[in-house]
């Protein structure tokens, strides 16, 4: 799942070297913490959050048997 999120986000941002995804499993939930360069934060979030909602939709569809949470960390 980590590789999927990295691949999607690196295609969107201007500085892909700063993209980091951390996986933390808490019980039956997989938490993904996404860190990007501050200048790219707006590109990842998108207008009214549309881009991050689309990324979350892809991640949720890729893992129907497990609960996944995607957070963007400052």
Buried (B, 14 or more C-beta within 10 A) or exposed (E): BEEBBBEBBBEBBEEBEBBEBEEEEEEEEBBBBBBBBEEBEEBBBBEEEEBBEEBBEEBBEEEEEEEBBBEBEE
